[in-house]
Amino acid sequence: MHSPNPFRAKHLMALGLAGLAALASVAFRPEEPAPATRTAVDITLQTLANLGMPITSVESAGGSRLFLTIQTGRILIWDGTSFLTTPFLDISSLISCCTERGLLSAAFHPQYATNGFFFVYYTNTAGNVTIARYAVSSGNPNLANPASGVVLLTIPHPTNSNHNGGQLQFGPDGFLYIGTGDGGSANDPPCNAQRDDVLLGKLLRIDVDQNVGSSPFYGIPPSNPFVGAGLPLDEIWAKGLRNPWRFSFDRMTGDLYIGDVGQDVREEIDFQPRSSTGGENYGWKIMEGTRCGDGGSSGCPAGVQPCNSPVFKYPILEYDHSAGDCSVTGGYVYRGSAFPNLAGIYFYGDYCTGRLWGSGQLLTPRAAGLSSFGQDSSGELYLATTNGLFARVLGSGPNATPTPTPTRQISGRAALPRRTPGPLVRIP
């Protein structure tokens, strides 16, 4: 068994989960950014559309438009009031779909307004992870040029259809970050996430402003941690990830938050400060969150450290599956201006239950089949689901103190001490 991730078929048929009132086990690690002001808050969701098809990501290119990737291979444009009738891009013929495969995200170049470049993450017809670049058409800003596509990376993926990763994000350094899954099956049998000779189970960082006009259409940033002859591969920025389905950069601080989907017991949020020089190891498969992974070190290369080694970077947030949760969907730190009471709060949720949290506080709304959060050019937040819900996150008035979550035994190992319930952690 392995924990269900976004787009597993059995969950597409059962999105109406309810009645899960118990608060998940949420642990905060010492690495967590120091809290600023503390206030209990809540949110509401404003439904903008119901597309009736799996939405995999919500992206901004600057300006007022939002671009929604649809799992089956299209990118649609939301103009602020409705969807345009003609897709921005349709690459359905290039991808394999569905379960966890398909068109999984897009990212627009920081200089998109001048160069027109954007990048897509999809699984090709052979099931391999593919990163490609396209350009907007010269005559219509609402249409991409399908003939402009070039492939930057094709990462071989095992025959398993799951754990493809799926996130593209430009960092504050201008480089493109890519989150890849471990290749699927339970407990990463080949130990891909700990191997230095494969790009699976990793966070990659590449420079798309090198080799713009010729293959491979990208270069390696000279500051990448493993640049040079031999292994690890030069593209690797961090490793030890199971399925980093969604990650994001805080637009104010540049800090990185990674929602890494767990196996059968824990879901985790990993943190990397803006000052990082890369090279972090987040522990999978040796560790699942802060517990020892059930797969041990089988299949791993020599030299892989044992569970609880200081080499591994612990998550700053984790929760268990005791309330029916199964698959974390990472979100964003709110930096918009419309709802000042949400400022600095990191939002994330669970795919299976649709429960939503703000920096560890359970919130009132639910979004069953939660597939992605999004952020517009002003820092306002949105979310999307596999049943086609597209909604905006709105602030709400002060809410009651969150339910206390006591320390308890989890999987034969003492759980980490819980935070004092009540005040919400804000990211400064």
C-alpha positions in Angstrom: 0.0 0.0 0.0 1.0 3.6 -0.4 -0.9 6.7 0.4 -3.2 7.9 -2.4 -1.9 10.9 -4.3 -3.8 13.4 -6.4 -5.6 11.8 -9.4 -5.7 8.2 -8.3 -8.7 6.7 -10.0 -10.5 5.4 -7.0 -10.5 8.9 -5.4 -11.8 10.5 -8.6 -14.9 8.4 -8.0 -15.3 9.3 -4.3 -14.8 13.0 -3.7 -17.6 13.6 -1.3 -15.8 12.9 2.0 -17.3 14.4 5.2 -17.8 14.0 8.9 -14.1 14.3 9.8 -14.1 16.6 12.7 -11.0 15.5 14.6 -8.0 17.6 14.2 -5.0 16.0 12.5 -1.8 15.4 14.4 0.2 18.5 13.6 3.8 18.7 14.7 6.0 21.8 14.5 9.7 21.4 14.3 12.4 23.8 15.7 13.4 24.7 12.1 10.1 26.5 11.7 10.3 30.2 11.1 9.8 32.2 14.3 6.2 33.3 14.7 5.2 36.9 14.5 1.8 38.2 15.7 -0.7 35.5 16.7 -4.4 35.6 15.9 -6.9 32.8 15.3 -8.5 33.3 11.8 -10.7 31.5 9.4 -11.4 31.6 5.6 -14.3 31.2 3.2 -14.2 29.9 -0.3 -15.8 31.9 -3.2 -16.7 29.5 -6.0 -15.7 31.0 -9.4 -16.4 28.1 -11.6 -17.1 24.3 -11.7 -15.4 22.9 -14.7 -16.3 19.2 -14.2 -12.8 18.1 -15.1 -9.6 17.7 -13.0 -7.7 21.0 -12.6 -4.0 20.4 -11.8 -2.7 23.9 -11.3 -3.5 27.6 -11.2 -0.8 29.9 -12.5 -0.2 33.6 -13.1 1.7 35.3 -15.9 1.4 38.7 -14.3 -1.6 41.0 -15.0 -5.2 40.0 -14.3 -5.3 36.6 -16.1 -5.0 33.2 -14.5 -4.0 30.1 -16.4 -5.5 26.8 -15.3 -3.9 23.5 -16.4 -6.3 20.7 -17.1 -5.0 17.2 -16.5 -6.1 16.0 -20.0 -3.7 18.4 -21.6 -5.2 21.9 -22.0 -4.4 25.3 -20.5 -7.5 27.6 -20.0 -7.5 31.3 -19.3 -9.6 32.9 -16.6 -9.9 36.6 -17.5 -11.2 37.6 -14.0 -14.9 37.0 -14.8 -15.0 33.9 -17.0 -13.0 31.4 -19.0 -12.1 32.2 -22.6 -13.7 29.7 -25.0 -10.5 28.9 -26.8 -7.7 27.1 -24.8 -4.4 28.9 -24.5 -2.7 25.6 -25.3 -3.8 22.1 -26.1 -1.1 19.4 -26.0 -3.5 16.5 -25.3 -1.9 14.4 -28.1 1.5 14.5 -26.4 0.6 13.2 -23.0 -0.5 10.1 -21.2 -3.4 10.5 -18.8 -4.8 9.9 -16.3 -4.7 8.6 -12.7 -1.6 10.6 -11.6 -0.4 11.3 -15.1 -1.2 14.2 -17.5 -0.5 17.8 -17.8 0.5 18.6 -14.2 1.5 22.3 -14.1 2.9 25.3 -15.9 5.3 28.2 -15.0 5.7 31.5 -16.8 9.2 33.0 -17.3 9.9 36.0 -15.0 10.3 38.0 -18.2 7.3 36.5 -19.9 6.0 40.0 -20.8 9.0 40.5 -23.0 10.1 37.0 -24.1 6.8 35.1 -24.1 8.2 31.9 -22.8 6.4 29.5 -20.5 7.1 26.0 -19.3 5.0 22.9 -18.8 5.3 19.7 -16.8 3.6 16.6 -18.2 3.9 12.8 -18.6 4.5 11.9 -22.2 2.9 9.0 -24.1 5.6 6.7 -22.8 4.8 7.8 -19.2 8.0 9.7 -18.8 8.3 13.0 -17.0 8.7 15.8 -19.5 9.6 19.5 -19.1 9.0 21.6 -22.2 9.1 25.2 -23.2 6.5 27.0 -25.3 6.0 30.6 -26.5 2.9 32.8 -26.8 1.8 33.5 -30.4 3.0 36.7 -31.9 -0.5 37.9 -32.8 -2.7 36.9 -29.9 -1.7 37.1 -26.2 -4.5 34.6 -25.4 -3.0 31.9 -27.6 0.2 29.9 -27.4 2.1 28.8 -30.4 1.9 25.0 -30.4 4.7 24.7 -32.9 7.1 26.5 -30.6 7.4 23.6 -28.2 10.9 22.3 -27.3 11.7 19.6 -24.7 14.2 20.5 -22.0 14.1 17.3 -20.0 12.7 13.8 -20.4 13.1 11.8 -17.1 12.6 8.1 -17.5 9.8 6.9 -15.2 9.1 3.3 -14.2 6.0 1.6 -15.5 4.2 2.7 -12.3 1.7 5.4 -13.1 2.1 7.2 -9.7 4.6 9.6 -8.1 5.4 11.7 -11.1 5.9 14.9 -9.1 4.4 17.7 -11.1 5.4 21.2 -9.9 7.3 23.9 -11.7 8.1 27.2 -10.0 10.6 30.0 -10.7 12.5 30.9 -7.6 13.5 34.4 -6.5 16.9 33.7 -8.1 15.2 33.4 -11.5 16.0 29.7 -11.9 13.4 27.1 -12.7 12.7 24.6 -9.9 11.3 21.2 -10.7 9.8 18.7 -8.2 10.0 15.0 -9.3 8.4 12.0 -7.6 10.3 8.9 -6.7 8.9 6.8 -9.5 6.1 5.1 -7.7 5.2 1.8 -6.1 5.3 1.5 -2.3 8.3 2.5 -0.3 10.4 3.5 -3.3 11.9 0.0 -4.1 14.9 1.2 -6.1 15.6 4.0 -3.5 15.5 6.6 -6.2 15.0 9.5 -3.8 18.4 8.7 -2.2 20.2 7.9 -5.4 22.6 10.4 -7.0 22.4 9.0 -10.5 18.7 9.5 -11.2 16.5 12.7 -11.2 13.6 11.0 -9.5 12.6 11.9 -5.9 14.4 15.3 -6.2 14.1 19.0 -6.4 15.9 20.1 -9.5 17.2 23.6 -10.4 18.0 24.7 -13.9 18.8 27.9 -15.8 16.4 28.4 -18.7 18.3 31.5 -19.9 21.2 29.3 -21.1 21.1 27.6 -24.4 17.9 29.3 -25.3 18.2 28.6 -29.0 19.8 25.1 -29.0 19.5 21.8 -27.2 19.2 21.1 -24.3 17.5 24.5 -24.0 18.8 25.0 -20.5 22.0 25.1 -18.5 23.2 24.4 -15.0 23.4 27.3 -12.5 27.1 27.4 -11.4 25.9 27.7 -7.8 24.1 24.4 -7.9 25.4 22.3 -5.0 26.7 19.3 -7.0 28.2 21.0 -10.1 31.2 19.2 -11.4 32.4 15.9 -12.7 30.8 12.7 -11.4 27.7 12.3 -9.2 25.4 13.6 -7.9 23.8 14.8 -11.2 24.3 18.5 -11.7 20.6 19.4 -12.0 19.9 18.2 -8.4 19.2 20.9 -5.8 17.8 18.7 -3.0 16.9 15.0 -2.6 15.0 12.6 -0.3 11.5 13.5 -1.6 8.7 11.0 -2.1 6.2 13.0 -4.3 6.6 16.8 -3.9 3.3 17.4 -5.7 3.1 21.1 -4.7 5.8 23.6 -3.5 6.0 27.3 -3.5 8.2 30.3 -2.7 7.1 33.0 -0.2 7.0 36.0 -2.5 8.1 38.3 0.4 10.9 36.3 1.9 11.9 33.9 -0.8 11.7 30.9 1.6 10.6 27.6 0.1 7.7 25.4 1.4 7.4 21.8 0.0 4.3 19.7 0.4 5.7 16.1 0.2 3.1 13.3 0.0 3.7 10.5 2.5 3.3 6.8 2.4 0.8 5.3 4.8 1.3 7.2 8.0 2.5 10.8 7.7 2.1 13.9 5.5 4.8 16.6 5.7 5.6 20.2 4.8 9.4 20.8 4.3 11.0 24.1 4.6 14.1 25.6 2.9 15.2 29.2 3.8 16.0 31.7 1.1 19.6 31.6 2.3 20.0 27.9 1.4 22.8 26.9 -0.9 21.0 23.6 -1.7 22.0 20.0 -1.0 19.3 19.3 1.6 18.2 15.7 2.1 14.6 15.4 3.3 14.9 11.8 4.3 12.7 9.6 2.1 12.6 6.6 2.0 14.7 6.2 5.1 12.2 8.5 6.9 8.6 9.3 6.4 8.2 12.7 8.1 9.8 12.3 11.5 9.4 8.6 11.7 11.5 5.8 10.3 10.2 4.6 6.9 8.7 1.2 6.6 10.9 0.3 3.6 14.1 0.6 5.6 17.2 1.0 3.4 16.4 -1.8 1.0 17.6 -1.1 -2.6 19.6 1.9 -1.4 23.2 2.5 -2.5 26.1 2.2 0.0 26.6 5.2 2.3 22.9 6.1 2.8 22.5 7.2 6.4 20.2 5.4 8.9 16.9 6.7 10.2 17.2 9.8 12.5 20.6 10.7 11.1 21.4 14.4 11.4 22.0 14.4 7.7 18.2 14.4 7.1 16.2 17.6 7.2 13.0 17.2 9.3 9.7 18.7 8.2 8.4 21.8 9.9 4.8 20.5 9.8 3.4 17.0 9.6 0.1 15.3 10.2 -1.0 11.7 10.4 -3.8 9.7 8.7 -5.9 9.1 11.8 -8.8 11.3 10.6 -8.9 10.0 7.0 -6.3 12.3 5.5 -3.9 10.7 3.0 -2.2 13.1 0.7 -0.9 16.6 1.4 -1.4 19.4 -1.2 1.1 22.2 -0.4 0.0 25.8 -0.9 1.3 29.4 -0.4 2.1 31.9 2.3 -0.6 34.6 1.9 1.0 37.9 0.9 -2.1 39.6 -0.7 -3.5 42.9 0.5 -7.3 42.2 0.4 -7.3 40.3 3.7 -4.7 41.7 6.1 -5.7 39.2 8.8 -4.3 36.4 6.6 -0.9 38.0 6.1 2.0 35.6 6.7 -0.1 32.4 7.0 0.9 29.3 5.1 -2.1 27.5 3.6 -2.2 23.9 2.7 -4.7 21.0 2.7 -5.3 17.3 2.2 -6.5 15.7 -1.1 -8.6 12.9 0.4 -10.6 14.8 3.1 -10.4 18.2 1.6 -9.5 19.6 5.0 -7.6 23.0 4.9 -5.1 24.4 7.4 -3.4 27.7 7.9 0.0 27.2 9.4 -1.3 24.2 11.4 -4.8 25.6 12.4 -7.7 23.6 11.0 -10.0 25.9 9.0 -13.7 25.6 8.4 -14.1 25.0 4.6 -13.5 21.8 2.8 -12.3 21.2 -0.7 -12.6 17.5 -1.5 -10.2 16.3 -4.2 -7.9 19.3 -3.4 -5.4 19.3 -6.2 -3.7 22.7 -6.1 -3.5 26.2 -4.7 -2.7 29.2 -6.9 -1.6 32.8 -6.5 -2.4 35.8 -8.7 -0.1 38.7 -9.5 -1.3 40.5 -6.4 -0.7 37.6 -4.0 -4.4 36.6 -3.6 -5.0 32.9 -3.2 -7.1 30.4 -5.2 -7.6 26.6 -5.0 -8.7 23.9 -7.4 -9.9 20.3 -7.2 -10.0 17.2 -9.3 -13.8 17.6 -9.8 -13.3 21.0 -11.4 -13.9 23.4 -8.5 -12.1 26.7 -9.0 -12.4 29.0 -6.0 -10.9 32.1 -4.4 -9.7 32.1 -0.8 -11.3 34.9 1.2 -10.5 36.0 4.7 -13.0 35.7 7.4 -13.5 37.1 10.9 -11.7 35.9 14.0 -12.5 32.3 14.8 -12.5 30.2 18.0 -9.4 28.7 19.4 -8.4 25.6 17.5 -9.1 22.2 19.1 -6.1 21.0 21.2 -4.2 18.1 19.8 -2.4 16.2 22.6 0.8 14.3 22.3 0.1 10.7 21.7 1.7 7.5 20.4 1.8 7.2 16.6 3.0 4.0 14.9 4.9 2.8 18.0 6.9 5.9 18.3 6.2 8.9 20.6 4.7 11.8 18.7 6.5 15.1 18.8 5.2 17.6 21.4 2.3 19.6 20.0 2.1 23.3 19.9 0.1 25.0 22.6 -3.3 25.2 20.9 -4.9 28.5 20.0 -2.7 31.2 18.4 -2.0 30.8 14.8 1.6 30.7 13.6 2.4 33.4 11.1 5.4 33.5 8.8 7.2 36.8 9.3 
